[in-house]
Amino acid sequence: MSFSMMSSSGCEILVRNSHQKTVKCQLFHEREKKMVLKFSKSRINPTRALLSRHEAIEFEERTSPIEVRTELAKCYELINRLGKGVVYLGSSRMGPDHAHYKQAFELSREISELLDCTTWSGVGPGLMDAVTKGAMQAGNPVGGFKIGRESGEWTSSKFHPYLPTETYFTCRFFSARKHGLVDAAVRSCSSDRTAFVTLPGGIGTFDEVFEILALIQLRRIGSELPVPFLLMNYDSFYSKLLEFFDDCENWGTLGKGEVDSLWKVCDNNAEAVAYLTNFYNVSS
């Protein structure tokens, strides 16, 4: 079966098939939504070709700026209530059996005791769970910004298995979650003791890491009150990434020592704790 275009007007087009039947297709306004119609010789399943009313409503809600602003406001409210602190980024796949899980647990406990501040993360599974439990053992506040899906698994609900509901917020929008994770570590006064700590991770972790690197590089954060940014290079996990940055310097896409000036690379927990001790001039 073939199709030929008859005419188009405004938001409608008329298409005629080989059986001389005319089909009217209504298109959404270009600024609002775009619908792509694909025709093939095979028989089209109408249930797959048409967007249901329910799906259209859900799509509209996910792209509503009002919905995003509402989530942003809730993220900031949570930060104001629990306080600034150390934000951890890392894998949601490395479970309790992984060596890095134990290291992350001990690191968050030690830093929480050292800086006496709130611990923030994505409060998901894996290394995020490790830092949550480590900080809880230290007895200091724990907060976070959950997301509807973590790598490799769909979450069955927006609720955390053991954290009180008033200590975290489940985001539908990654933009709101990112704003929350960044702002939770941005110092508003000299007495704030905060930091970004990057544990081993995958695509999501890299996304957050490079965003924060860019914000520090462009002096969007930390320009007046610097925020420590630690890269935990457990078992040389990030060594090839650091070698790539060296290659970028050789190609001229990075200035000499530019990335080194934005963060501190630590091979173990002792180096991280020592760096923060000196940075904030506190007693370990």
C-alpha atoms as an extended CHARMM CRD file, in Angstrom:
* protein
*
       284  EXT
         1         1  MET       CA              0.0000000000        0.0000000000        0.0000000000  PROA      1               0.0000000000
         2         2  SER       CA              1.4010000000        3.4120000000       -0.9400000000  PROA      2               0.0000000000
         3         3  PHE       CA              0.5290000000        6.9490000000        0.0770000000  PROA      3               0.0000000000
         4         4  SER       CA              0.5320000000       10.2560000000       -1.7690000000  PROA      4               0.0000000000
         5         5  MET       CA              0.2740000000       13.7560000000       -0.4030000000  PROA      5               0.0000000000
         6         6  MET       CA             -2.8470000000       15.6280000000       -1.5460000000  PROA      6               0.0000000000
         7         7  SER       CA             -2.6440000000       18.9140000000        0.3160000000  PROA      7               0.0000000000
         8         8  SER       CA             -1.7450000000       20.5330000000        3.6000000000  PROA      8               0.0000000000
         9         9  SER       CA             -3.2810000000       23.3970000000        5.4950000000  PROA      9               0.0000000000
        10        10  GLY       CA             -2.4280000000       24.8480000000        8.9010000000  PROA      10              0.0000000000
        11        11  CYS       CA             -2.0560000000       21.9380000000       11.2790000000  PROA      11              0.0000000000
        12        12  GLU       CA             -3.6590000000       19.3030000000        8.9970000000  PROA      12              0.0000000000
        13        13  ILE       CA             -2.4780000000       17.2720000000        6.0230000000  PROA      13              0.0000000000
        14        14  LEU       CA             -4.4710000000       15.0770000000        3.6450000000  PROA      14              0.0000000000
        15        15  VAL       CA             -2.9590000000       11.7750000000        2.5500000000  PROA      15              0.0000000000
        16        16  ARG       CA             -4.4070000000        9.4260000000       -0.0840000000  PROA      16              0.0000000000
        17        17  ASN       CA             -3.5310000000        5.7360000000       -0.1380000000  PROA      17              0.0000000000
        18        18  SER       CA             -3.4950000000        3.3350000000       -3.0850000000  PROA      18              0.0000000000
        19        19  HSD       CA             -7.1420000000        2.4080000000       -2.4120000000  PROA      19              0.0000000000
        20        20  GLN       CA             -8.1170000000        6.0620000000       -3.0870000000  PROA      20              0.0000000000
        21        21  LYS       CA             -9.1210000000        6.5850000000        0.5200000000  PROA      21              0.0000000000
        22        22  THR       CA             -8.3350000000        9.9520000000        2.0030000000  PROA      22              0.0000000000
        23        23  VAL       CA             -6.9870000000       10.1620000000        5.5460000000  PROA      23              0.0000000000
        24        24  LYS       CA             -6.8380000000       13.4170000000        7.4930000000  PROA      24              0.0000000000
        25        25  CYS       CA             -3.8610000000       13.6810000000        9.8570000000  PROA      25              0.0000000000
        26        26  GLN       CA             -3.8000000000       16.4050000000       12.4700000000  PROA      26              0.0000000000
        27        27  LEU       CA             -0.3950000000       17.7180000000       13.5210000000  PROA      27              0.0000000000
        28        28  PHE       CA              0.4480000000       19.4590000000       16.7550000000  PROA      28              0.0000000000
        29        29  HSD       CA              1.7900000000       22.9770000000       16.7070000000  PROA      29              0.0000000000
        30        30  GLU       CA              5.5220000000       22.9260000000       16.0590000000  PROA      30              0.0000000000
        31        31  ARG       CA              6.3320000000       24.7370000000       19.2870000000  PROA      31              0.0000000000
        32        32  GLU       CA              4.3000000000       22.3720000000       21.4230000000  PROA      32              0.0000000000
        33        33  LYS       CA              4.7460000000       18.8640000000       20.0820000000  PROA      33              0.0000000000
        34        34  LYS       CA              6.0280000000       17.1370000000       16.9840000000  PROA      34              0.0000000000
        35        35  MET       CA              4.4840000000       13.9950000000       15.5940000000  PROA      35              0.0000000000
        36        36  VAL       CA              6.4050000000       11.9830000000       13.0150000000  PROA      36              0.0000000000
        37        37  LEU       CA              4.2810000000        9.7340000000       10.7720000000  PROA      37              0.0000000000
        38        38  LYS       CA              6.0910000000        6.7400000000        9.3350000000  PROA      38              0.0000000000
        39        39  PHE       CA              4.4290000000        4.6400000000        6.6510000000  PROA      39              0.0000000000
        40        40  SER       CA              5.6330000000        1.3200000000        5.3440000000  PROA      40              0.0000000000
        41        41  LYS       CA              4.3690000000       -1.3920000000        3.0640000000  PROA      41              0.0000000000
        42        42  SER       CA              3.6060000000       -3.5710000000        6.0350000000  PROA      42              0.0000000000
        43        43  ARG       CA              0.2710000000       -3.3650000000        7.7690000000  PROA      43              0.0000000000
        44        44  ILE       CA              0.2580000000       -0.7660000000       10.5080000000  PROA      44              0.0000000000
        45        45  ASN       CA             -1.0650000000       -1.6610000000       13.9150000000  PROA      45              0.0000000000
        46        46  PRO       CA             -3.3330000000        1.2590000000       14.8740000000  PROA      46              0.0000000000
        47        47  THR       CA             -2.7140000000        0.6790000000       18.5700000000  PROA      47              0.0000000000
        48        48  ARG       CA              1.0060000000        1.2960000000       18.0130000000  PROA      48              0.0000000000
        49        49  ALA       CA              0.6290000000        4.1240000000       15.5230000000  PROA      49              0.0000000000
        50        50  LEU       CA             -1.7190000000        6.2720000000       17.5840000000  PROA      50              0.0000000000
        51        51  LEU       CA             -0.8810000000        8.0520000000       20.8060000000  PROA      51              0.0000000000
        52        52  SER       CA             -3.4830000000        7.4580000000       23.4540000000  PROA      52              0.0000000000
        53        53  ARG       CA             -5.0580000000       10.3560000000       25.2900000000  PROA      53              0.0000000000
        54        54  HSD       CA             -3.5470000000        9.1850000000       28.5750000000  PROA      54              0.0000000000
        55        55  GLU       CA             -0.0370000000        9.0280000000       27.0820000000  PROA      55              0.0000000000
        56        56  ALA       CA             -0.4580000000       12.4990000000       25.6030000000  PROA      56              0.0000000000
        57        57  ILE       CA             -1.3930000000       13.9060000000       28.9950000000  PROA      57              0.0000000000
        58        58  GLU       CA              1.5990000000       12.2460000000       30.6700000000  PROA      58              0.0000000000
        59        59  PHE       CA              3.9210000000       13.6240000000       27.9870000000  PROA      59              0.0000000000
        60        60  GLU       CA              2.5300000000       17.1060000000       28.4890000000  PROA      60              0.0000000000
        61        61  GLU       CA              3.0250000000       16.8870000000       32.2520000000  PROA      61              0.0000000000
        62        62  ARG       CA              6.6390000000       15.8030000000       31.8580000000  PROA      62              0.0000000000
        63        63  THR       CA              7.4270000000       18.8540000000       29.7580000000  PROA      63              0.0000000000
        64        64  SER       CA              5.5650000000       21.4050000000       31.8440000000  PROA      64              0.0000000000
        65        65  PRO       CA              7.8510000000       24.1790000000       33.1510000000  PROA      65              0.0000000000
        66        66  ILE       CA              5.4830000000       24.6480000000       36.0710000000  PROA      66              0.0000000000
        67        67  GLU       CA              6.0240000000       21.0430000000       37.1600000000  PROA      67              0.0000000000
        68        68  VAL       CA              9.8030000000       21.4970000000       36.9990000000  PROA      68              0.0000000000
        69        69  ARG       CA              9.7050000000       24.7300000000       38.9770000000  PROA      69              0.0000000000
        70        70  THR       CA              7.5870000000       23.0400000000       41.6390000000  PROA      70              0.0000000000
        71        71  GLU       CA             10.1620000000       20.2820000000       42.0630000000  PROA      71              0.0000000000
        72        72  LEU       CA             12.9970000000       22.8130000000       42.1890000000  PROA      72              0.0000000000
        73        73  ALA       CA             11.2460000000       24.6710000000       44.9920000000  PROA      73              0.0000000000
        74        74  LYS       CA             10.8450000000       21.4380000000       46.9660000000  PROA      74              0.0000000000
        75        75  CYS       CA             14.5350000000       20.5950000000       46.5220000000  PROA      75              0.0000000000
        76        76  TYR       CA             15.6240000000       23.9700000000       47.8520000000  PROA      76              0.0000000000
        77        77  GLU       CA             13.1820000000       23.7310000000       50.7430000000  PROA      77              0.0000000000
        78        78  LEU       CA             14.7060000000       20.4000000000       51.7560000000  PROA      78              0.0000000000
        79        79  ILE       CA             18.2310000000       21.8460000000       51.6330000000  PROA      79              0.0000000000
        80        80  ASN       CA             17.2240000000       24.8230000000       53.7530000000  PROA      80              0.0000000000
        81        81  ARG       CA             15.6900000000       22.4770000000       56.2960000000  PROA      81              0.0000000000
        82        82  LEU       CA             18.5280000000       19.9320000000       56.5740000000  PROA      82              0.0000000000
        83        83  GLY       CA             21.4700000000       22.2220000000       55.8680000000  PROA      83              0.0000000000
        84        84  LYS       CA             24.3710000000       22.2720000000       53.4290000000  PROA      84              0.0000000000
        85        85  GLY       CA             26.8500000000       19.4360000000       53.4420000000  PROA      85              0.0000000000
        86        86  VAL       CA             28.8670000000       16.8860000000       51.5050000000  PROA      86              0.0000000000
        87        87  VAL       CA             27.3590000000       15.6080000000       48.2480000000  PROA      87              0.0000000000
        88        88  TYR       CA             28.3290000000       12.1240000000       47.0860000000  PROA      88              0.0000000000
        89        89  LEU       CA             28.1540000000       10.9510000000       43.4810000000  PROA      89              0.0000000000
        90        90  GLY       CA             28.6360000000        7.3130000000       42.5670000000  PROA      90              0.0000000000
        91        91  SER       CA             27.4110000000        4.0470000000       41.1710000000  PROA      91              0.0000000000
        92        92  SER       CA             24.0540000000        2.5480000000       42.0490000000  PROA      92              0.0000000000
        93        93  ARG       CA             25.2520000000       -0.9020000000       40.9260000000  PROA      93              0.0000000000
        94        94  MET       CA             28.1110000000       -1.6440000000       43.3130000000  PROA      94              0.0000000000
        95        95  GLY       CA             26.3900000000       -3.5270000000       46.1270000000  PROA      95              0.0000000000
        96        96  PRO       CA             27.4880000000       -4.5800000000       49.6190000000  PROA      96              0.0000000000
        97        97  ASP       CA             29.6590000000       -7.3620000000       48.2010000000  PROA      97              0.0000000000
        98        98  HSD       CA             31.8340000000       -4.8920000000       46.2960000000  PROA      98              0.0000000000
        99        99  ALA       CA             35.0660000000       -3.6290000000       47.8710000000  PROA      99              0.0000000000
       100       100  HSD       CA             34.2160000000       -0.0320000000       46.9670000000  PROA      100             0.0000000000
       101       101  TYR       CA             30.9710000000       -0.2630000000       48.9360000000  PROA      101             0.0000000000
       102       102  LYS       CA             32.8680000000       -0.7470000000       52.1900000000  PROA      102             0.0000000000
       103       103  GLN       CA             35.2960000000        2.0550000000       51.3130000000  PROA      103             0.0000000000
       104       104  ALA       CA             32.4240000000        4.4280000000       50.5300000000  PROA      104             0.0000000000
       105       105  PHE       CA             30.6990000000        3.5140000000       53.7930000000  PROA      105             0.0000000000
       106       106  GLU       CA             33.7970000000        4.2460000000       55.8490000000  PROA      106             0.0000000000
       107       107  LEU       CA             34.5480000000        7.4540000000       53.9450000000  PROA      107             0.0000000000
       108       108  SER       CA             31.1210000000        8.9990000000       54.5150000000  PROA      108             0.0000000000
       109       109  ARG       CA             31.2330000000        8.0760000000       58.2060000000  PROA      109             0.0000000000
       110       110  GLU       CA             34.6790000000        9.6170000000       58.6660000000  PROA      110             0.0000000000
       111       111  ILE       CA             33.8540000000       12.8060000000       56.7260000000  PROA      111             0.0000000000
       112       112  SER       CA             30.5450000000       13.2120000000       58.5440000000  PROA      112             0.0000000000
       113       113  GLU       CA             32.3270000000       12.9920000000       61.8960000000  PROA      113             0.0000000000
       114       114  LEU       CA             35.0930000000       15.3370000000       60.7090000000  PROA      114             0.0000000000
       115       115  LEU       CA             32.9560000000       18.1250000000       59.2260000000  PROA      115             0.0000000000
       116       116  ASP       CA             29.8540000000       17.5900000000       61.3920000000  PROA      116             0.0000000000
       117       117  CYS       CA             27.5360000000       18.3180000000       58.4750000000  PROA      117             0.0000000000
       118       118  THR       CA             24.6720000000       16.8510000000       56.4630000000  PROA      118             0.0000000000
       119       119  THR       CA             25.4200000000       14.0580000000       54.0020000000  PROA      119             0.0000000000
       120       120  TRP       CA             23.6840000000       14.2790000000       50.6060000000  PROA      120             0.0000000000
       121       121  SER       CA             23.3750000000       11.7740000000       47.7850000000  PROA      121             0.0000000000
       122       122  GLY       CA             20.9380000000       10.2790000000       45.3220000000  PROA      122             0.0000000000
       123       123  VAL       CA             19.7800000000        7.9790000000       48.1750000000  PROA      123             0.0000000000
       124       124  GLY       CA             19.5760000000        5.0590000000       45.7900000000  PROA      124             0.0000000000
       125       125  PRO       CA             21.1670000000        1.6020000000       45.9300000000  PROA      125             0.0000000000
       126       126  GLY       CA             24.8500000000        0.7580000000       45.5050000000  PROA      126             0.0000000000
       127       127  LEU       CA             27.4450000000        3.2380000000       46.6860000000  PROA      127             0.0000000000
       128       128  MET       CA             24.7330000000        5.7910000000       47.4580000000  PROA      128             0.0000000000
       129       129  ASP       CA             23.3440000000        3.3300000000       49.9730000000  PROA      129             0.0000000000
       130       130  ALA       CA             26.8380000000        2.8850000000       51.4100000000  PROA      130             0.0000000000
       131       131  VAL       CA             27.3390000000        6.6060000000       52.0690000000  PROA      131             0.0000000000
       132       132  THR       CA             23.8350000000        6.9110000000       53.5040000000  PROA      132             0.0000000000
       133       133  LYS       CA             24.4650000000        4.1640000000       56.0380000000  PROA      133             0.0000000000
       134       134  GLY       CA             27.9380000000        5.4470000000       56.8540000000  PROA      134             0.0000000000
       135       135  ALA       CA             26.6610000000        8.9400000000       57.6230000000  PROA      135             0.0000000000
       136       136  MET       CA             23.7740000000        7.5610000000       59.6570000000  PROA      136             0.0000000000
       137       137  GLN       CA             26.2360000000        5.6360000000       61.7820000000  PROA      137             0.0000000000
       138       138  ALA       CA             28.0480000000        8.9140000000       62.4360000000  PROA      138             0.0000000000
       139       139  GLY       CA             24.8160000000       10.3230000000       63.8110000000  PROA      139             0.0000000000
       140       140  ASN       CA             24.5630000000       13.3820000000       61.5580000000  PROA      140             0.0000000000
       141       141  PRO       CA             21.6870000000       14.3720000000       59.2230000000  PROA      141             0.0000000000
       142       142  VAL       CA             21.2840000000       12.5310000000       55.9420000000  PROA      142             0.0000000000
       143       143  GLY       CA             19.3170000000       13.8340000000       52.9870000000  PROA      143             0.0000000000
       144       144  GLY       CA             18.9730000000       13.1860000000       49.3210000000  PROA      144             0.0000000000
       145       145  PHE       CA             17.2440000000       13.5080000000       46.0070000000  PROA      145             0.0000000000
       146       146  LYS       CA             15.8610000000       10.2520000000       44.7400000000  PROA      146             0.0000000000
       147       147  ILE       CA             14.9520000000        9.6080000000       41.1110000000  PROA      147             0.0000000000
       148       148  GLY       CA             12.2590000000        7.4130000000       39.6000000000  PROA      148             0.0000000000
       149       149  ARG       CA             14.8220000000        5.1150000000       38.0460000000  PROA      149             0.0000000000
       150       150  GLU       CA             18.3250000000        4.0400000000       38.9720000000  PROA      150             0.0000000000
       151       151  SER       CA             20.7360000000        2.3340000000       36.5930000000  PROA      151             0.0000000000
       152       152  GLY       CA             19.7130000000       -1.2180000000       35.8720000000  PROA      152             0.0000000000
       153       153  GLU       CA             16.4470000000       -1.2130000000       37.7890000000  PROA      153             0.0000000000
       154       154  TRP       CA             13.0680000000        0.4870000000       38.0280000000  PROA      154             0.0000000000
       155       155  THR       CA             12.1130000000        1.6200000000       41.4950000000  PROA      155             0.0000000000
       156       156  SER       CA              8.7670000000        0.2400000000       42.5580000000  PROA      156             0.0000000000
       157       157  SER       CA              7.8250000000        3.3530000000       44.5220000000  PROA      157             0.0000000000
       158       158  LYS       CA              9.0750000000        6.8040000000       45.3980000000  PROA      158             0.0000000000
       159       159  PHE       CA              9.7630000000        5.7310000000       48.9660000000  PROA      159             0.0000000000
       160       160  HSD       CA             13.1470000000        4.8880000000       50.4550000000  PROA      160             0.0000000000
       161       161  PRO       CA             13.3190000000        1.5840000000       52.3440000000  PROA      161             0.0000000000
       162       162  TYR       CA             14.6160000000        3.0200000000       55.6300000000  PROA      162             0.0000000000
       163       163  LEU       CA             15.1150000000        6.8060000000       55.5070000000  PROA      163             0.0000000000
       164       164  PRO       CA             12.3770000000        9.0130000000       57.0160000000  PROA      164             0.0000000000
       165       165  THR       CA             10.2780000000       10.5440000000       54.2420000000  PROA      165             0.0000000000
       166       166  GLU       CA             10.9950000000       14.0800000000       55.4510000000  PROA      166             0.0000000000
       167       167  THR       CA             14.7330000000       13.6670000000       54.7300000000  PROA      167             0.0000000000
       168       168  TYR       CA             14.5900000000       13.0770000000       50.9760000000  PROA      168             0.0000000000
       169       169  PHE       CA             12.6180000000       14.0530000000       47.9230000000  PROA      169             0.0000000000
       170       170  THR       CA             11.8240000000       11.8850000000       44.9110000000  PROA      170             0.0000000000
       171       171  CYS       CA             12.2640000000       13.8330000000       41.6660000000  PROA      171             0.0000000000
       172       172  ARG       CA             10.6680000000       13.1090000000       38.3270000000  PROA      172             0.0000000000
       173       173  PHE       CA             12.9580000000       15.5510000000       36.5630000000  PROA      173             0.0000000000
       174       174  PHE       CA             16.7140000000       15.1370000000       36.3760000000  PROA      174             0.0000000000
       175       175  SER       CA             17.1170000000       18.9000000000       36.0640000000  PROA      175             0.0000000000
       176       176  ALA       CA             15.5050000000       19.4380000000       39.4760000000  PROA      176             0.0000000000
       177       177  ARG       CA             17.5790000000       16.6590000000       41.0120000000  PROA      177             0.0000000000
       178       178  LYS       CA             20.7980000000       18.1260000000       39.6080000000  PROA      178             0.0000000000
       179       179  HSD       CA             19.9700000000       21.5630000000       40.9570000000  PROA      179             0.0000000000
       180       180  GLY       CA             19.3980000000       20.0170000000       44.3760000000  PROA      180             0.0000000000
       181       181  LEU       CA             22.6250000000       18.0170000000       44.3850000000  PROA      181             0.0000000000
       182       182  VAL       CA             24.6680000000       21.0410000000       43.3310000000  PROA      182             0.0000000000
       183       183  ASP       CA             23.0720000000       23.5770000000       45.6530000000  PROA      183             0.0000000000
       184       184  ALA       CA             23.3790000000       21.2530000000       48.6630000000  PROA      184             0.0000000000
       185       185  ALA       CA             27.1670000000       21.7040000000       48.5040000000  PROA      185             0.0000000000
       186       186  VAL       CA             27.3580000000       25.3850000000       47.4820000000  PROA      186             0.0000000000
       187       187  ARG       CA             28.5550000000       27.3050000000       50.5240000000  PROA      187             0.0000000000
       188       188  SER       CA             26.4600000000       30.3130000000       51.5140000000  PROA      188             0.0000000000
       189       189  CYS       CA             28.7250000000       31.3970000000       54.3740000000  PROA      189             0.0000000000
       190       190  SER       CA             32.2510000000       30.7220000000       55.6100000000  PROA      190             0.0000000000
       191       191  SER       CA             30.9930000000       28.4280000000       58.3720000000  PROA      191             0.0000000000
       192       192  ASP       CA             29.5160000000       25.9620000000       55.8490000000  PROA      192             0.0000000000
       193       193  ARG       CA             31.6180000000       22.8290000000       55.5280000000  PROA      193             0.0000000000
       194       194  THR       CA             30.7080000000       21.1890000000       52.2550000000  PROA      194             0.0000000000
       195       195  ALA       CA             32.2890000000       19.1790000000       49.4560000000  PROA      195             0.0000000000
       196       196  PHE       CA             31.6100000000       17.1670000000       46.3370000000  PROA      196             0.0000000000
       197       197  VAL       CA             32.9070000000       13.6020000000       46.5420000000  PROA      197             0.0000000000
       198       198  THR       CA             32.9380000000       11.4400000000       43.4180000000  PROA      198             0.0000000000
       199       199  LEU       CA             33.0480000000        7.7020000000       43.9450000000  PROA      199             0.0000000000
       200       200  PRO       CA             33.4190000000        5.1640000000       41.1360000000  PROA      200             0.0000000000
       201       201  GLY       CA             30.4260000000        5.2470000000       38.8220000000  PROA      201             0.0000000000
       202       202  GLY       CA             29.0130000000        5.0130000000       35.3300000000  PROA      202             0.0000000000
       203       203  ILE       CA             27.1650000000        7.2500000000       32.8910000000  PROA      203             0.0000000000
       204       204  GLY       CA             25.0320000000        9.0240000000       35.4900000000  PROA      204             0.0000000000
       205       205  THR       CA             28.0570000000        9.7270000000       37.6590000000  PROA      205             0.0000000000
       206       206  PHE       CA             30.0560000000       11.0520000000       34.6940000000  PROA      206             0.0000000000
       207       207  ASP       CA             27.1580000000       13.3010000000       33.7630000000  PROA      207             0.0000000000
       208       208  GLU       CA             27.1240000000       14.8740000000       37.2100000000  PROA      208             0.0000000000
       209       209  VAL       CA             30.9200000000       15.0630000000       37.4610000000  PROA      209             0.0000000000
       210       210  PHE       CA             31.4060000000       16.9470000000       34.2140000000  PROA      210             0.0000000000
       211       211  GLU       CA             28.5470000000       19.3000000000       35.0070000000  PROA      211             0.0000000000
       212       212  ILE       CA             30.1250000000       20.2380000000       38.3320000000  PROA      212             0.0000000000
       213       213  LEU       CA             33.5760000000       20.5560000000       36.7270000000  PROA      213             0.0000000000
       214       214  ALA       CA             32.1350000000       22.9840000000       34.1860000000  PROA      214             0.0000000000
       215       215  LEU       CA             30.3520000000       25.0040000000       36.8770000000  PROA      215             0.0000000000
       216       216  ILE       CA             33.5660000000       25.3410000000       38.8950000000  PROA      216             0.0000000000
       217       217  GLN       CA             35.6250000000       26.1260000000       35.7930000000  PROA      217             0.0000000000
       218       218  LEU       CA             33.2210000000       28.8920000000       34.7760000000  PROA      218             0.0000000000
       219       219  ARG       CA             33.1070000000       30.1940000000       38.3550000000  PROA      219             0.0000000000
       220       220  ARG       CA             29.3950000000       29.5870000000       38.6190000000  PROA      220             0.0000000000
       221       221  ILE       CA             29.9810000000       27.9040000000       41.9720000000  PROA      221             0.0000000000
       222       222  GLY       CA             32.8130000000       28.2590000000       44.4470000000  PROA      222             0.0000000000
       223       223  SER       CA             34.0110000000       31.6220000000       43.1370000000  PROA      223             0.0000000000
       224       224  GLU       CA             33.7050000000       33.3870000000       46.5120000000  PROA      224             0.0000000000
       225       225  LEU       CA             33.6560000000       30.4210000000       48.8870000000  PROA      225             0.0000000000
       226       226  PRO       CA             35.5510000000       27.4950000000       47.3090000000  PROA      226             0.0000000000
       227       227  VAL       CA             34.0210000000       24.0300000000       47.5500000000  PROA      227             0.0000000000
       228       228  PRO       CA             36.3710000000       21.0120000000       47.6760000000  PROA      228             0.0000000000
       229       229  PHE       CA             35.8360000000       18.5380000000       44.8500000000  PROA      229             0.0000000000
       230       230  LEU       CA             37.3080000000       15.0980000000       45.5460000000  PROA      230             0.0000000000
       231       231  LEU       CA             37.7090000000       12.3370000000       42.9790000000  PROA      231             0.0000000000
       232       232  MET       CA             38.0740000000        8.9620000000       44.7040000000  PROA      232             0.0000000000
       233       233  ASN       CA             40.3550000000        6.9530000000       42.4440000000  PROA      233             0.0000000000
       234       234  TYR       CA             39.8460000000        3.6200000000       44.2040000000  PROA      234             0.0000000000
       235       235  ASP       CA             41.9980000000        0.8930000000       42.6260000000  PROA      235             0.0000000000
       236       236  SER       CA             42.9350000000        3.3130000000       39.7990000000  PROA      236             0.0000000000
       237       237  PHE       CA             39.2920000000        3.3750000000       38.6680000000  PROA      237             0.0000000000
       238       238  TYR       CA             39.6400000000        6.8470000000       37.1050000000  PROA      238             0.0000000000
       239       239  SER       CA             43.2620000000        6.6160000000       35.9710000000  PROA      239             0.0000000000
       240       240  LYS       CA             42.4160000000        6.2520000000       32.2800000000  PROA      240             0.0000000000
       241       241  LEU       CA             40.1200000000        9.2600000000       32.5040000000  PROA      241             0.0000000000
       242       242  LEU       CA             42.9970000000       11.2630000000       33.9810000000  PROA      242             0.0000000000
       243       243  GLU       CA             45.2300000000       10.0700000000       31.1470000000  PROA      243             0.0000000000
       244       244  PHE       CA             42.6110000000       11.2730000000       28.6870000000  PROA      244             0.0000000000
       245       245  PHE       CA             42.7340000000       14.7230000000       30.2810000000  PROA      245             0.0000000000
       246       246  ASP       CA             46.5100000000       14.6830000000       29.7130000000  PROA      246             0.0000000000
       247       247  ASP       CA             45.8190000000       13.9110000000       26.0460000000  PROA      247             0.0000000000
       248       248  CYS       CA             43.3840000000       16.8360000000       25.9290000000  PROA      248             0.0000000000
       249       249  GLU       CA             46.1290000000       19.1130000000       27.2120000000  PROA      249             0.0000000000
       250       250  ASN       CA             48.4290000000       17.8640000000       24.4620000000  PROA      250             0.0000000000
       251       251  TRP       CA             45.7310000000       18.5220000000       21.8600000000  PROA      251             0.0000000000
       252       252  GLY       CA             45.1500000000       21.9730000000       23.2590000000  PROA      252             0.0000000000
       253       253  THR       CA             41.5250000000       21.5160000000       24.3330000000  PROA      253             0.0000000000
       254       254  LEU       CA             42.5070000000       21.9310000000       27.9860000000  PROA      254             0.0000000000
       255       255  GLY       CA             44.9670000000       24.3130000000       29.5890000000  PROA      255             0.0000000000
       256       256  LYS       CA             48.0190000000       22.8950000000       31.3150000000  PROA      256             0.0000000000
       257       257  GLY       CA             46.9780000000       21.7630000000       34.7850000000  PROA      257             0.0000000000
       258       258  GLU       CA             43.4570000000       23.1420000000       34.2820000000  PROA      258             0.0000000000
       259       259  VAL       CA             41.5890000000       20.0620000000       35.4940000000  PROA      259             0.0000000000
       260       260  ASP       CA             44.0440000000       19.4920000000       38.3380000000  PROA      260             0.0000000000
       261       261  SER       CA             43.1460000000       22.9240000000       39.6860000000  PROA      261             0.0000000000
       262       262  LEU       CA             39.4380000000       22.0660000000       39.8180000000  PROA      262             0.0000000000
       263       263  TRP       CA             39.5780000000       19.0080000000       42.0610000000  PROA      263             0.0000000000
       264       264  LYS       CA             41.6990000000       16.7940000000       44.2820000000  PROA      264             0.0000000000
       265       265  VAL       CA             42.3750000000       13.2080000000       43.1830000000  PROA      265             0.0000000000
       266       266  CYS       CA             42.5620000000       10.7920000000       46.1310000000  PROA      266             0.0000000000
       267       267  ASP       CA             43.6450000000        7.1860000000       45.9250000000  PROA      267             0.0000000000
       268       268  ASN       CA             42.2290000000        6.2580000000       49.3330000000  PROA      268             0.0000000000
       269       269  ASN       CA             40.0830000000        7.5110000000       52.2000000000  PROA      269             0.0000000000
       270       270  ALA       CA             43.0400000000        8.6870000000       54.2780000000  PROA      270             0.0000000000
       271       271  GLU       CA             44.0610000000       11.1580000000       51.5720000000  PROA      271             0.0000000000
       272       272  ALA       CA             40.5110000000       12.5000000000       51.3130000000  PROA      272             0.0000000000
       273       273  VAL       CA             40.1360000000       13.0000000000       55.0660000000  PROA      273             0.0000000000
       274       274  ALA       CA             43.5530000000       14.6520000000       55.3110000000  PROA      274             0.0000000000
       275       275  TYR       CA             42.7200000000       17.0310000000       52.4570000000  PROA      275             0.0000000000
       276       276  LEU       CA             39.4250000000       18.1200000000       54.0190000000  PROA      276             0.0000000000
       277       277  THR       CA             41.0910000000       18.4640000000       57.4150000000  PROA      277             0.0000000000
       278       278  ASN       CA             43.5930000000       20.9160000000       55.9670000000  PROA      278             0.0000000000
       279       279  PHE       CA             41.0540000000       22.6660000000       53.7540000000  PROA      279             0.0000000000
       280       280  TYR       CA             38.7480000000       23.5290000000       56.6380000000  PROA      280             0.0000000000
       281       281  ASN       CA             41.4930000000       23.6500000000       59.2820000000  PROA      281             0.0000000000
       282       282  VAL       CA             39.6750000000       21.2500000000       61.5740000000  PROA      282             0.0000000000
       283       283  SER       CA             40.9410000000       18.6170000000       63.9540000000  PROA      283             0.0000000000
       284       284  SER       CA             40.5830000000       15.0450000000       62.7100000000  PROA      284             0.0000000000
